Amino acid sequence: MSDMMSGPLQGDLASAFARCFRGSDGERVLMHLRRITIERRPAPDCSEAELRHLEGQRHLAAYIQQLVARGQLGS
C-alpha cells in the first residue's frame, strides 16, 4: 500500500492514529473494522459495485491499521 503522505507529517499522523486506537477500546474498534472489511467474504452473486465498495473499505481499514502499527513502533 502506498503512502498518502511522507516525512514528518506521516510520522505525526501515525503517532496520532496510535494514540487514538491505544488501549482495549481502540483494539476492539480495530478488530471490528477488520471483521467487517478485511475478513468479510462477499456472496458469490454479489455485484461488481459491491465488490468495488468492499475493496475500498478494505483499503481504508488496512491503511488505518498500517498507520496505527507505524505509530506504535515510533512511540
N, C-alpha and C positions, 0 to 999 in steps of 0.2 A: 504494500500500500504506500503510495507516495505521500510525502509530507505536504501539508497545505501551507505551512509556514516554515521558516528556518531561522537559525540564530537565536539570539536572546529571547525574542518573543515566543518561540516554540518552547523554550525551557520554562519560561514564566507560565505559559499556558498549561504545560504538562504538570507543573507544581500545583497550579490551581485545581486541575482535574483530580490530582491525587488527594488534595485536601478535601474536596467535595465528596469524594467517594471513600474516604477513610472511615474505618470502624465497621461495626456489624450492619448498620443500616445501609451504608454505601455498598458493602459486599452483597447484601440482599438485593438491592436495586440492580447492580451489575449482573447478578445471576438471573434475575427476572428478564432483563433486556436480552441476555444471551439465550435464555429459554424460548422467548417469543420471536427471536430473529434467527440467530445462527443455527440453533438446534431444531428449528421448525422445519418440517418436511411437508411441502405442498402436495395436494392431491394430484394424481396423475392427469386428471382432466382440467386442471386449472388453466386459466388463460395466460397468454403471453404478458398481458398487462399486469396480472397478479404476480407473475414471476419477476418482472422488472421491478415492481414495487417492493417485493420481498428482498431482492438483491440490493436495492437502495437502503433498506432498513438494515440489512446485514452489514453493509459497508459502514454505515454510521455507527452501529454498535461496536464493530471491530475497531474503528477509529477511536472511539471513546475508551475502549479497553487498552488500546495501544498508548494513548496519552496518559492514562492512569498508571500503567506499568512504568512508563518512562519517567513520570513524576516521582514515583516511589523509589526508583533507582537513584534519582538525583537528590533525594532528601535524606 
